[in-house]
Amino acid sequence: MFEAGDIREWRGHDVVDFEGHKIGVLEAIYVDTATDQPFFATVTVGLPTRRRLVFAPLTGATVGPGYLKITQPKDVVKKAPAIDVDGELPAEDEPEIFAHYELDYKSGAGGERRLGRR
């Protein structure tokens, strides 16, 4: 396995946890607006009639043949804050995503968003 050169190219591929358990399918990448580096992925999960997008951190993520492997366990990701498949992440919900994974959250110096969808 190796780090992805451009993780955005992996949209539509399976996302698995560190033990190889399938979580869902990679839908989008959210970058840290301060660095423009990939920080979170949205992963499509749920039943065909009740799909939603959960947020999963990309720190330490690697790719294999046809999948993206993240370092978080499947059950933690599935309980992460979510948005509808056609929804957008409200700026006021960003801190909750960081808190779920026990990550520090700081908005930009002018109070701007921390995450941007790419």
Phi and psi restraints in degrees (range 20) as a CNS / XPLOR table:
assign (resid 1 and name C) (resid 2 and name N)
       (resid 2 and name CA) (resid 2 and name C) 1.0 -149.4 20.0 2
assign (resid 2 and name N) (resid 2 and name CA)
       (resid 2 and name C) (resid 3 and name N) 1.0 163.7 20.0 2
assign (resid 2 and name C) (resid 3 and name N)
       (resid 3 and name CA) (resid 3 and name C) 1.0 -74.1 20.0 2
assign (resid 3 and name N) (resid 3 and name CA)
       (resid 3 and name C) (resid 4 and name N) 1.0 143.5 20.0 2
assign (resid 3 and name C) (resid 4 and name N)
       (resid 4 and name CA) (resid 4 and name C) 1.0 -75.1 20.0 2
assign (resid 4 and name N) (resid 4 and name CA)
       (resid 4 and name C) (resid 5 and name N) 1.0 131.6 20.0 2
assign (resid 4 and name C) (resid 5 and name N)
       (resid 5 and name CA) (resid 5 and name C) 1.0 -66.0 20.0 2
assign (resid 5 and name N) (resid 5 and name CA)
       (resid 5 and name C) (resid 6 and name N) 1.0 -45.9 20.0 2
assign (resid 5 and name C) (resid 6 and name N)
       (resid 6 and name CA) (resid 6 and name C) 1.0 -136.1 20.0 2
assign (resid 6 and name N) (resid 6 and name CA)
       (resid 6 and name C) (resid 7 and name N) 1.0 97.0 20.0 2
assign (resid 6 and name C) (resid 7 and name N)
       (resid 7 and name CA) (resid 7 and name C) 1.0 -62.3 20.0 2
assign (resid 7 and name N) (resid 7 and name CA)
       (resid 7 and name C) (resid 8 and name N) 1.0 -22.3 20.0 2
assign (resid 7 and name C) (resid 8 and name N)
       (resid 8 and name CA) (resid 8 and name C) 1.0 -62.9 20.0 2
assign (resid 8 and name N) (resid 8 and name CA)
       (resid 8 and name C) (resid 9 and name N) 1.0 -24.9 20.0 2
assign (resid 8 and name C) (resid 9 and name N)
       (resid 9 and name CA) (resid 9 and name C) 1.0 -70.1 20.0 2
assign (resid 9 and name N) (resid 9 and name CA)
       (resid 9 and name C) (resid 10 and name N) 1.0 -9.7 20.0 2
assign (resid 9 and name C) (resid 10 and name N)
       (resid 10 and name CA) (resid 10 and name C) 1.0 -94.9 20.0 2
assign (resid 10 and name N) (resid 10 and name CA)
       (resid 10 and name C) (resid 11 and name N) 1.0 8.1 20.0 2
assign (resid 10 and name C) (resid 11 and name N)
       (resid 11 and name CA) (resid 11 and name C) 1.0 -56.7 20.0 2
assign (resid 11 and name N) (resid 11 and name CA)
       (resid 11 and name C) (resid 12 and name N) 1.0 138.8 20.0 2
assign (resid 11 and name C) (resid 12 and name N)
       (resid 12 and name CA) (resid 12 and name C) 1.0 89.6 20.0 2
assign (resid 12 and name N) (resid 12 and name CA)
       (resid 12 and name C) (resid 13 and name N) 1.0 -9.4 20.0 2
assign (resid 12 and name C) (resid 13 and name N)
       (resid 13 and name CA) (resid 13 and name C) 1.0 -88.4 20.0 2
assign (resid 13 and name N) (resid 13 and name CA)
       (resid 13 and name C) (resid 14 and name N) 1.0 159.6 20.0 2
assign (resid 13 and name C) (resid 14 and name N)
       (resid 14 and name CA) (resid 14 and name C) 1.0 -64.9 20.0 2
assign (resid 14 and name N) (resid 14 and name CA)
       (resid 14 and name C) (resid 15 and name N) 1.0 147.3 20.0 2
assign (resid 14 and name C) (resid 15 and name N)
       (resid 15 and name CA) (resid 15 and name C) 1.0 -113.4 20.0 2
assign (resid 15 and name N) (resid 15 and name CA)
       (resid 15 and name C) (resid 16 and name N) 1.0 127.9 20.0 2
assign (resid 15 and name C) (resid 16 and name N)
       (resid 16 and name CA) (resid 16 and name C) 1.0 -122.9 20.0 2
assign (resid 16 and name N) (resid 16 and name CA)
       (resid 16 and name C) (resid 17 and name N) 1.0 158.2 20.0 2
assign (resid 16 and name C) (resid 17 and name N)
       (resid 17 and name CA) (resid 17 and name C) 1.0 -85.8 20.0 2
assign (resid 17 and name N) (resid 17 and name CA)
       (resid 17 and name C) (resid 18 and name N) 1.0 -176.9 20.0 2
assign (resid 17 and name C) (resid 18 and name N)
       (resid 18 and name CA) (resid 18 and name C) 1.0 -64.2 20.0 2
assign (resid 18 and name N) (resid 18 and name CA)
       (resid 18 and name C) (resid 19 and name N) 1.0 -18.1 20.0 2
assign (resid 18 and name C) (resid 19 and name N)
       (resid 19 and name CA) (resid 19 and name C) 1.0 -97.0 20.0 2
assign (resid 19 and name N) (resid 19 and name CA)
       (resid 19 and name C) (resid 20 and name N) 1.0 1.1 20.0 2
assign (resid 19 and name C) (resid 20 and name N)
       (resid 20 and name CA) (resid 20 and name C) 1.0 90.9 20.0 2
assign (resid 20 and name N) (resid 20 and name CA)
       (resid 20 and name C) (resid 21 and name N) 1.0 5.8 20.0 2
assign (resid 20 and name C) (resid 21 and name N)
       (resid 21 and name CA) (resid 21 and name C) 1.0 -77.2 20.0 2
assign (resid 21 and name N) (resid 21 and name CA)
       (resid 21 and name C) (resid 22 and name N) 1.0 128.3 20.0 2
assign (resid 21 and name C) (resid 22 and name N)
       (resid 22 and name CA) (resid 22 and name C) 1.0 -66.9 20.0 2
assign (resid 22 and name N) (resid 22 and name CA)
       (resid 22 and name C) (resid 23 and name N) 1.0 131.2 20.0 2
assign (resid 22 and name C) (resid 23 and name N)
       (resid 23 and name CA) (resid 23 and name C) 1.0 -99.3 20.0 2
assign (resid 23 and name N) (resid 23 and name CA)
       (resid 23 and name C) (resid 24 and name N) 1.0 -45.9 20.0 2
assign (resid 23 and name C) (resid 24 and name N)
       (resid 24 and name CA) (resid 24 and name C) 1.0 174.7 20.0 2
assign (resid 24 and name N) (resid 24 and name CA)
       (resid 24 and name C) (resid 25 and name N) 1.0 -150.8 20.0 2
assign (resid 24 and name C) (resid 25 and name N)
       (resid 25 and name CA) (resid 25 and name C) 1.0 -120.8 20.0 2
assign (resid 25 and name N) (resid 25 and name CA)
       (resid 25 and name C) (resid 26 and name N) 1.0 136.7 20.0 2
assign (resid 25 and name C) (resid 26 and name N)
       (resid 26 and name CA) (resid 26 and name C) 1.0 -66.5 20.0 2
assign (resid 26 and name N) (resid 26 and name CA)
       (resid 26 and name C) (resid 27 and name N) 1.0 123.9 20.0 2
assign (resid 26 and name C) (resid 27 and name N)
       (resid 27 and name CA) (resid 27 and name C) 1.0 -106.4 20.0 2
assign (resid 27 and name N) (resid 27 and name CA)
       (resid 27 and name C) (resid 28 and name N) 1.0 -48.2 20.0 2
assign (resid 27 and name C) (resid 28 and name N)
       (resid 28 and name CA) (resid 28 and name C) 1.0 -152.4 20.0 2
assign (resid 28 and name N) (resid 28 and name CA)
       (resid 28 and name C) (resid 29 and name N) 1.0 166.0 20.0 2
assign (resid 28 and name C) (resid 29 and name N)
       (resid 29 and name CA) (resid 29 and name C) 1.0 -117.1 20.0 2
assign (resid 29 and name N) (resid 29 and name CA)
       (resid 29 and name C) (resid 30 and name N) 1.0 135.8 20.0 2
assign (resid 29 and name C) (resid 30 and name N)
       (resid 30 and name CA) (resid 30 and name C) 1.0 -112.2 20.0 2
assign (resid 30 and name N) (resid 30 and name CA)
       (resid 30 and name C) (resid 31 and name N) 1.0 128.9 20.0 2
assign (resid 30 and name C) (resid 31 and name N)
       (resid 31 and name CA) (resid 31 and name C) 1.0 -102.5 20.0 2
assign (resid 31 and name N) (resid 31 and name CA)
       (resid 31 and name C) (resid 32 and name N) 1.0 156.4 20.0 2
assign (resid 31 and name C) (resid 32 and name N)
       (resid 32 and name CA) (resid 32 and name C) 1.0 -74.4 20.0 2
assign (resid 32 and name N) (resid 32 and name CA)
       (resid 32 and name C) (resid 33 and name N) 1.0 119.7 20.0 2
assign (resid 32 and name C) (resid 33 and name N)
       (resid 33 and name CA) (resid 33 and name C) 1.0 -66.0 20.0 2
assign (resid 33 and name N) (resid 33 and name CA)
       (resid 33 and name C) (resid 34 and name N) 1.0 -20.3 20.0 2
assign (resid 33 and name C) (resid 34 and name N)
       (resid 34 and name CA) (resid 34 and name C) 1.0 -76.0 20.0 2
assign (resid 34 and name N) (resid 34 and name CA)
       (resid 34 and name C) (resid 35 and name N) 1.0 -32.7 20.0 2
assign (resid 34 and name C) (resid 35 and name N)
       (resid 35 and name CA) (resid 35 and name C) 1.0 -116.4 20.0 2
assign (resid 35 and name N) (resid 35 and name CA)
       (resid 35 and name C) (resid 36 and name N) 1.0 -14.5 20.0 2
assign (resid 35 and name C) (resid 36 and name N)
       (resid 36 and name CA) (resid 36 and name C) 1.0 62.2 20.0 2
assign (resid 36 and name N) (resid 36 and name CA)
       (resid 36 and name C) (resid 37 and name N) 1.0 23.4 20.0 2
assign (resid 36 and name C) (resid 37 and name N)
       (resid 37 and name CA) (resid 37 and name C) 1.0 -97.5 20.0 2
assign (resid 37 and name N) (resid 37 and name CA)
       (resid 37 and name C) (resid 38 and name N) 1.0 143.5 20.0 2
assign (resid 37 and name C) (resid 38 and name N)
       (resid 38 and name CA) (resid 38 and name C) 1.0 -55.9 20.0 2
assign (resid 38 and name N) (resid 38 and name CA)
       (resid 38 and name C) (resid 39 and name N) 1.0 133.1 20.0 2
assign (resid 38 and name C) (resid 39 and name N)
       (resid 39 and name CA) (resid 39 and name C) 1.0 -127.2 20.0 2
assign (resid 39 and name N) (resid 39 and name CA)
       (resid 39 and name C) (resid 40 and name N) 1.0 -42.5 20.0 2
assign (resid 39 and name C) (resid 40 and name N)
       (resid 40 and name CA) (resid 40 and name C) 1.0 -131.4 20.0 2
assign (resid 40 and name N) (resid 40 and name CA)
       (resid 40 and name C) (resid 41 and name N) 1.0 155.0 20.0 2
assign (resid 40 and name C) (resid 41 and name N)
       (resid 41 and name CA) (resid 41 and name C) 1.0 -117.8 20.0 2
assign (resid 41 and name N) (resid 41 and name CA)
       (resid 41 and name C) (resid 42 and name N) 1.0 150.2 20.0 2
assign (resid 41 and name C) (resid 42 and name N)
       (resid 42 and name CA) (resid 42 and name C) 1.0 -100.7 20.0 2
assign (resid 42 and name N) (resid 42 and name CA)
       (resid 42 and name C) (resid 43 and name N) 1.0 136.8 20.0 2
assign (resid 42 and name C) (resid 43 and name N)
       (resid 43 and name CA) (resid 43 and name C) 1.0 -121.8 20.0 2
assign (resid 43 and name N) (resid 43 and name CA)
       (resid 43 and name C) (resid 44 and name N) 1.0 127.2 20.0 2
assign (resid 43 and name C) (resid 44 and name N)
       (resid 44 and name CA) (resid 44 and name C) 1.0 -76.2 20.0 2
assign (resid 44 and name N) (resid 44 and name CA)
       (resid 44 and name C) (resid 45 and name N) 1.0 122.8 20.0 2
assign (resid 44 and name C) (resid 45 and name N)
       (resid 45 and name CA) (resid 45 and name C) 1.0 -134.0 20.0 2
assign (resid 45 and name N) (resid 45 and name CA)
       (resid 45 and name C) (resid 46 and name N) 1.0 167.1 20.0 2
assign (resid 45 and name C) (resid 46 and name N)
       (resid 46 and name CA) (resid 46 and name C) 1.0 105.6 20.0 2
assign (resid 46 and name N) (resid 46 and name CA)
       (resid 46 and name C) (resid 47 and name N) 1.0 178.8 20.0 2
assign (resid 46 and name C) (resid 47 and name N)
       (resid 47 and name CA) (resid 47 and name C) 1.0 -77.9 20.0 2
assign (resid 47 and name N) (resid 47 and name CA)
       (resid 47 and name C) (resid 48 and name N) 1.0 157.9 20.0 2
assign (resid 47 and name C) (resid 48 and name N)
       (resid 48 and name CA) (resid 48 and name C) 1.0 -53.0 20.0 2
assign (resid 48 and name N) (resid 48 and name CA)
       (resid 48 and name C) (resid 49 and name N) 1.0 -31.2 20.0 2
assign (resid 48 and name C) (resid 49 and name N)
       (resid 49 and name CA) (resid 49 and name C) 1.0 -92.0 20.0 2
assign (resid 49 and name N) (resid 49 and name CA)
       (resid 49 and name C) (resid 50 and name N) 1.0 -6.9 20.0 2
assign (resid 49 and name C) (resid 50 and name N)
       (resid 50 and name CA) (resid 50 and name C) 1.0 -137.9 20.0 2
assign (resid 50 and name N) (resid 50 and name CA)
       (resid 50 and name C) (resid 51 and name N) 1.0 51.6 20.0 2
assign (resid 50 and name C) (resid 51 and name N)
       (resid 51 and name CA) (resid 51 and name C) 1.0 -75.9 20.0 2
assign (resid 51 and name N) (resid 51 and name CA)
       (resid 51 and name C) (resid 52 and name N) 1.0 150.6 20.0 2
assign (resid 51 and name C) (resid 52 and name N)
       (resid 52 and name CA) (resid 52 and name C) 1.0 -150.9 20.0 2
assign (resid 52 and name N) (resid 52 and name CA)
       (resid 52 and name C) (resid 53 and name N) 1.0 166.3 20.0 2
assign (resid 52 and name C) (resid 53 and name N)
       (resid 53 and name CA) (resid 53 and name C) 1.0 -111.3 20.0 2
assign (resid 53 and name N) (resid 53 and name CA)
       (resid 53 and name C) (resid 54 and name N) 1.0 121.8 20.0 2
assign (resid 53 and name C) (resid 54 and name N)
       (resid 54 and name CA) (resid 54 and name C) 1.0 -104.2 20.0 2
assign (resid 54 and name N) (resid 54 and name CA)
       (resid 54 and name C) (resid 55 and name N) 1.0 155.5 20.0 2
assign (resid 54 and name C) (resid 55 and name N)
       (resid 55 and name CA) (resid 55 and name C) 1.0 -97.5 20.0 2
assign (resid 55 and name N) (resid 55 and name CA)
       (resid 55 and name C) (resid 56 and name N) 1.0 135.4 20.0 2
assign (resid 55 and name C) (resid 56 and name N)
       (resid 56 and name CA) (resid 56 and name C) 1.0 -133.8 20.0 2
assign (resid 56 and name N) (resid 56 and name CA)
       (resid 56 and name C) (resid 57 and name N) 1.0 132.6 20.0 2
assign (resid 56 and name C) (resid 57 and name N)
       (resid 57 and name CA) (resid 57 and name C) 1.0 -70.0 20.0 2
assign (resid 57 and name N) (resid 57 and name CA)
       (resid 57 and name C) (resid 58 and name N) 1.0 148.0 20.0 2
assign (resid 57 and name C) (resid 58 and name N)
       (resid 58 and name CA) (resid 58 and name C) 1.0 -101.4 20.0 2
assign (resid 58 and name N) (resid 58 and name CA)
       (resid 58 and name C) (resid 59 and name N) 1.0 0.2 20.0 2
assign (resid 58 and name C) (resid 59 and name N)
       (resid 59 and name CA) (resid 59 and name C) 1.0 -59.0 20.0 2
assign (resid 59 and name N) (resid 59 and name CA)
       (resid 59 and name C) (resid 60 and name N) 1.0 124.0 20.0 2
assign (resid 59 and name C) (resid 60 and name N)
       (resid 60 and name CA) (resid 60 and name C) 1.0 79.6 20.0 2
assign (resid 60 and name N) (resid 60 and name CA)
       (resid 60 and name C) (resid 61 and name N) 1.0 5.5 20.0 2
assign (resid 60 and name C) (resid 61 and name N)
       (resid 61 and name CA) (resid 61 and name C) 1.0 -67.2 20.0 2
assign (resid 61 and name N) (resid 61 and name CA)
       (resid 61 and name C) (resid 62 and name N) 1.0 145.0 20.0 2
assign (resid 61 and name C) (resid 62 and name N)
       (resid 62 and name CA) (resid 62 and name C) 1.0 -132.0 20.0 2
assign (resid 62 and name N) (resid 62 and name CA)
       (resid 62 and name C) (resid 63 and name N) 1.0 165.2 20.0 2
assign (resid 62 and name C) (resid 63 and name N)
       (resid 63 and name CA) (resid 63 and name C) 1.0 -119.5 20.0 2
assign (resid 63 and name N) (resid 63 and name CA)
       (resid 63 and name C) (resid 64 and name N) 1.0 149.7 20.0 2
assign (resid 63 and name C) (resid 64 and name N)
       (resid 64 and name CA) (resid 64 and name C) 1.0 -130.4 20.0 2
assign (resid 64 and name N) (resid 64 and name CA)
       (resid 64 and name C) (resid 65 and name N) 1.0 -169.3 20.0 2
assign (resid 64 and name C) (resid 65 and name N)
       (resid 65 and name CA) (resid 65 and name C) 1.0 -67.0 20.0 2
assign (resid 65 and name N) (resid 65 and name CA)
       (resid 65 and name C) (resid 66 and name N) 1.0 96.8 20.0 2
assign (resid 65 and name C) (resid 66 and name N)
       (resid 66 and name CA) (resid 66 and name C) 1.0 86.6 20.0 2
assign (resid 66 and name N) (resid 66 and name CA)
       (resid 66 and name C) (resid 67 and name N) 1.0 10.6 20.0 2
assign (resid 66 and name C) (resid 67 and name N)
       (resid 67 and name CA) (resid 67 and name C) 1.0 -148.0 20.0 2
assign (resid 67 and name N) (resid 67 and name CA)
       (resid 67 and name C) (resid 68 and name N) 1.0 159.8 20.0 2
assign (resid 67 and name C) (resid 68 and name N)
       (resid 68 and name CA) (resid 68 and name C) 1.0 -112.2 20.0 2
assign (resid 68 and name N) (resid 68 and name CA)
       (resid 68 and name C) (resid 69 and name N) 1.0 124.8 20.0 2
assign (resid 68 and name C) (resid 69 and name N)
       (resid 69 and name CA) (resid 69 and name C) 1.0 -105.3 20.0 2
assign (resid 69 and name N) (resid 69 and name CA)
       (resid 69 and name C) (resid 70 and name N) 1.0 126.1 20.0 2
assign (resid 69 and name C) (resid 70 and name N)
       (resid 70 and name CA) (resid 70 and name C) 1.0 -108.0 20.0 2
assign (resid 70 and name N) (resid 70 and name CA)
       (resid 70 and name C) (resid 71 and name N) 1.0 168.0 20.0 2
assign (resid 70 and name C) (resid 71 and name N)
       (resid 71 and name CA) (resid 71 and name C) 1.0 -91.0 20.0 2
assign (resid 71 and name N) (resid 71 and name CA)
       (resid 71 and name C) (resid 72 and name N) 1.0 -5.3 20.0 2
assign (resid 71 and name C) (resid 72 and name N)
       (resid 72 and name CA) (resid 72 and name C) 1.0 -91.3 20.0 2
assign (resid 72 and name N) (resid 72 and name CA)
       (resid 72 and name C) (resid 73 and name N) 1.0 147.0 20.0 2
assign (resid 72 and name C) (resid 73 and name N)
       (resid 73 and name CA) (resid 73 and name C) 1.0 -69.9 20.0 2
assign (resid 73 and name N) (resid 73 and name CA)
       (resid 73 and name C) (resid 74 and name N) 1.0 150.6 20.0 2
assign (resid 73 and name C) (resid 74 and name N)
       (resid 74 and name CA) (resid 74 and name C) 1.0 -53.5 20.0 2
assign (resid 74 and name N) (resid 74 and name CA)
       (resid 74 and name C) (resid 75 and name N) 1.0 -46.1 20.0 2
assign (resid 74 and name C) (resid 75 and name N)
       (resid 75 and name CA) (resid 75 and name C) 1.0 -65.8 20.0 2
assign (resid 75 and name N) (resid 75 and name CA)
       (resid 75 and name C) (resid 76 and name N) 1.0 -32.0 20.0 2
assign (resid 75 and name C) (resid 76 and name N)
       (resid 76 and name CA) (resid 76 and name C) 1.0 -69.9 20.0 2
assign (resid 76 and name N) (resid 76 and name CA)
       (resid 76 and name C) (resid 77 and name N) 1.0 -42.6 20.0 2
assign (resid 76 and name C) (resid 77 and name N)
       (resid 77 and name CA) (resid 77 and name C) 1.0 -65.4 20.0 2
assign (resid 77 and name N) (resid 77 and name CA)
       (resid 77 and name C) (resid 78 and name N) 1.0 -43.6 20.0 2
assign (resid 77 and name C) (resid 78 and name N)
       (resid 78 and name CA) (resid 78 and name C) 1.0 -64.0 20.0 2
assign (resid 78 and name N) (resid 78 and name CA)
       (resid 78 and name C) (resid 79 and name N) 1.0 -23.1 20.0 2
assign (resid 78 and name C) (resid 79 and name N)
       (resid 79 and name CA) (resid 79 and name C) 1.0 -94.2 20.0 2
assign (resid 79 and name N) (resid 79 and name CA)
       (resid 79 and name C) (resid 80 and name N) 1.0 3.0 20.0 2
assign (resid 79 and name C) (resid 80 and name N)
       (resid 80 and name CA) (resid 80 and name C) 1.0 -70.3 20.0 2
assign (resid 80 and name N) (resid 80 and name CA)
       (resid 80 and name C) (resid 81 and name N) 1.0 159.3 20.0 2
assign (resid 80 and name C) (resid 81 and name N)
       (resid 81 and name CA) (resid 81 and name C) 1.0 -54.5 20.0 2
assign (resid 81 and name N) (resid 81 and name CA)
       (resid 81 and name C) (resid 82 and name N) 1.0 144.2 20.0 2
assign (resid 81 and name C) (resid 82 and name N)
       (resid 82 and name CA) (resid 82 and name C) 1.0 -133.9 20.0 2
assign (resid 82 and name N) (resid 82 and name CA)
       (resid 82 and name C) (resid 83 and name N) 1.0 162.3 20.0 2
assign (resid 82 and name C) (resid 83 and name N)
       (resid 83 and name CA) (resid 83 and name C) 1.0 -130.0 20.0 2
assign (resid 83 and name N) (resid 83 and name CA)
       (resid 83 and name C) (resid 84 and name N) 1.0 163.2 20.0 2
assign (resid 83 and name C) (resid 84 and name N)
       (resid 84 and name CA) (resid 84 and name C) 1.0 -65.0 20.0 2
assign (resid 84 and name N) (resid 84 and name CA)
       (resid 84 and name C) (resid 85 and name N) 1.0 155.8 20.0 2
assign (resid 84 and name C) (resid 85 and name N)
       (resid 85 and name CA) (resid 85 and name C) 1.0 -60.6 20.0 2
assign (resid 85 and name N) (resid 85 and name CA)
       (resid 85 and name C) (resid 86 and name N) 1.0 -24.2 20.0 2
assign (resid 85 and name C) (resid 86 and name N)
       (resid 86 and name CA) (resid 86 and name C) 1.0 -109.5 20.0 2
assign (resid 86 and name N) (resid 86 and name CA)
       (resid 86 and name C) (resid 87 and name N) 1.0 14.7 20.0 2
assign (resid 86 and name C) (resid 87 and name N)
       (resid 87 and name CA) (resid 87 and name C) 1.0 -91.2 20.0 2
assign (resid 87 and name N) (resid 87 and name CA)
       (resid 87 and name C) (resid 88 and name N) 1.0 173.4 20.0 2
assign (resid 87 and name C) (resid 88 and name N)
       (resid 88 and name CA) (resid 88 and name C) 1.0 -123.0 20.0 2
assign (resid 88 and name N) (resid 88 and name CA)
       (resid 88 and name C) (resid 89 and name N) 1.0 154.1 20.0 2
assign (resid 88 and name C) (resid 89 and name N)
       (resid 89 and name CA) (resid 89 and name C) 1.0 -82.4 20.0 2
assign (resid 89 and name N) (resid 89 and name CA)
       (resid 89 and name C) (resid 90 and name N) 1.0 114.1 20.0 2
assign (resid 89 and name C) (resid 90 and name N)
       (resid 90 and name CA) (resid 90 and name C) 1.0 -68.4 20.0 2
assign (resid 90 and name N) (resid 90 and name CA)
       (resid 90 and name C) (resid 91 and name N) 1.0 141.7 20.0 2
assign (resid 90 and name C) (resid 91 and name N)
       (resid 91 and name CA) (resid 91 and name C) 1.0 -55.8 20.0 2
assign (resid 91 and name N) (resid 91 and name CA)
       (resid 91 and name C) (resid 92 and name N) 1.0 -36.7 20.0 2
assign (resid 91 and name C) (resid 92 and name N)
       (resid 92 and name CA) (resid 92 and name C) 1.0 -70.8 20.0 2
assign (resid 92 and name N) (resid 92 and name CA)
       (resid 92 and name C) (resid 93 and name N) 1.0 -11.8 20.0 2
assign (resid 92 and name C) (resid 93 and name N)
       (resid 93 and name CA) (resid 93 and name C) 1.0 -91.9 20.0 2
assign (resid 93 and name N) (resid 93 and name CA)
       (resid 93 and name C) (resid 94 and name N) 1.0 -9.8 20.0 2
assign (resid 93 and name C) (resid 94 and name N)
       (resid 94 and name CA) (resid 94 and name C) 1.0 -56.7 20.0 2
assign (resid 94 and name N) (resid 94 and name CA)
       (resid 94 and name C) (resid 95 and name N) 1.0 -46.6 20.0 2
assign (resid 94 and name C) (resid 95 and name N)
       (resid 95 and name CA) (resid 95 and name C) 1.0 -57.9 20.0 2
assign (resid 95 and name N) (resid 95 and name CA)
       (resid 95 and name C) (resid 96 and name N) 1.0 -33.2 20.0 2
assign (resid 95 and name C) (resid 96 and name N)
       (resid 96 and name CA) (resid 96 and name C) 1.0 -64.3 20.0 2
assign (resid 96 and name N) (resid 96 and name CA)
       (resid 96 and name C) (resid 97 and name N) 1.0 -38.0 20.0 2
assign (resid 96 and name C) (resid 97 and name N)
       (resid 97 and name CA) (resid 97 and name C) 1.0 -65.2 20.0 2
assign (resid 97 and name N) (resid 97 and name CA)
       (resid 97 and name C) (resid 98 and name N) 1.0 -46.9 20.0 2
assign (resid 97 and name C) (resid 98 and name N)
       (resid 98 and name CA) (resid 98 and name C) 1.0 -61.5 20.0 2
assign (resid 98 and name N) (resid 98 and name CA)
       (resid 98 and name C) (resid 99 and name N) 1.0 -43.4 20.0 2
assign (resid 98 and name C) (resid 99 and name N)
       (resid 99 and name CA) (resid 99 and name C) 1.0 -62.4 20.0 2
assign (resid 99 and name N) (resid 99 and name CA)
       (resid 99 and name C) (resid 100 and name N) 1.0 -37.8 20.0 2
assign (resid 99 and name C) (resid 100 and name N)
       (resid 100 and name CA) (resid 100 and name C) 1.0 -57.1 20.0 2
assign (resid 100 and name N) (resid 100 and name CA)
       (resid 100 and name C) (resid 101 and name N) 1.0 -36.3 20.0 2
assign (resid 100 and name C) (resid 101 and name N)
       (resid 101 and name CA) (resid 101 and name C) 1.0 -100.8 20.0 2
assign (resid 101 and name N) (resid 101 and name CA)
       (resid 101 and name C) (resid 102 and name N) 1.0 12.8 20.0 2
assign (resid 101 and name C) (resid 102 and name N)
       (resid 102 and name CA) (resid 102 and name C) 1.0 55.4 20.0 2
assign (resid 102 and name N) (resid 102 and name CA)
       (resid 102 and name C) (resid 103 and name N) 1.0 43.8 20.0 2
assign (resid 102 and name C) (resid 103 and name N)
       (resid 103 and name CA) (resid 103 and name C) 1.0 -106.9 20.0 2
assign (resid 103 and name N) (resid 103 and name CA)
       (resid 103 and name C) (resid 104 and name N) 1.0 145.4 20.0 2
assign (resid 103 and name C) (resid 104 and name N)
       (resid 104 and name CA) (resid 104 and name C) 1.0 -68.8 20.0 2
assign (resid 104 and name N) (resid 104 and name CA)
       (resid 104 and name C) (resid 105 and name N) 1.0 139.8 20.0 2
assign (resid 104 and name C) (resid 105 and name N)
       (resid 105 and name CA) (resid 105 and name C) 1.0 -119.8 20.0 2
assign (resid 105 and name N) (resid 105 and name CA)
       (resid 105 and name C) (resid 106 and name N) 1.0 129.6 20.0 2
assign (resid 105 and name C) (resid 106 and name N)
       (resid 106 and name CA) (resid 106 and name C) 1.0 -139.2 20.0 2
assign (resid 106 and name N) (resid 106 and name CA)
       (resid 106 and name C) (resid 107 and name N) 1.0 128.7 20.0 2
assign (resid 106 and name C) (resid 107 and name N)
       (resid 107 and name CA) (resid 107 and name C) 1.0 -77.7 20.0 2
assign (resid 107 and name N) (resid 107 and name CA)
       (resid 107 and name C) (resid 108 and name N) 1.0 171.2 20.0 2
assign (resid 107 and name C) (resid 108 and name N)
       (resid 108 and name CA) (resid 108 and name C) 1.0 -63.1 20.0 2
assign (resid 108 and name N) (resid 108 and name CA)
       (resid 108 and name C) (resid 109 and name N) 1.0 166.8 20.0 2
assign (resid 108 and name C) (resid 109 and name N)
       (resid 109 and name CA) (resid 109 and name C) 1.0 -56.5 20.0 2
assign (resid 109 and name N) (resid 109 and name CA)
       (resid 109 and name C) (resid 110 and name N) 1.0 -34.7 20.0 2
assign (resid 109 and name C) (resid 110 and name N)
       (resid 110 and name CA) (resid 110 and name C) 1.0 -94.5 20.0 2
assign (resid 110 and name N) (resid 110 and name CA)
       (resid 110 and name C) (resid 111 and name N) 1.0 13.7 20.0 2
assign (resid 110 and name C) (resid 111 and name N)
       (resid 111 and name CA) (resid 111 and name C) 1.0 83.2 20.0 2
assign (resid 111 and name N) (resid 111 and name CA)
       (resid 111 and name C) (resid 112 and name N) 1.0 9.1 20.0 2
assign (resid 111 and name C) (resid 112 and name N)
       (resid 112 and name CA) (resid 112 and name C) 1.0 -72.2 20.0 2
assign (resid 112 and name N) (resid 112 and name CA)
       (resid 112 and name C) (resid 113 and name N) 1.0 167.9 20.0 2
assign (resid 112 and name C) (resid 113 and name N)
       (resid 113 and name CA) (resid 113 and name C) 1.0 -58.0 20.0 2
assign (resid 113 and name N) (resid 113 and name CA)
       (resid 113 and name C) (resid 114 and name N) 1.0 153.0 20.0 2
assign (resid 113 and name C) (resid 114 and name N)
       (resid 114 and name CA) (resid 114 and name C) 1.0 -93.2 20.0 2
assign (resid 114 and name N) (resid 114 and name CA)
       (resid 114 and name C) (resid 115 and name N) 1.0 -29.3 20.0 2
assign (resid 114 and name C) (resid 115 and name N)
       (resid 115 and name CA) (resid 115 and name C) 1.0 -116.1 20.0 2
assign (resid 115 and name N) (resid 115 and name CA)
       (resid 115 and name C) (resid 116 and name N) 1.0 140.2 20.0 2
assign (resid 115 and name C) (resid 116 and name N)
       (resid 116 and name CA) (resid 116 and name C) 1.0 -131.6 20.0 2
assign (resid 116 and name N) (resid 116 and name CA)
       (resid 116 and name C) (resid 117 and name N) 1.0 135.7 20.0 2
assign (resid 116 and name C) (resid 117 and name N)
       (resid 117 and name CA) (resid 117 and name C) 1.0 -79.7 20.0 2
assign (resid 117 and name N) (resid 117 and name CA)
       (resid 117 and name C) (resid 118 and name N) 1.0 136.4 20.0 2
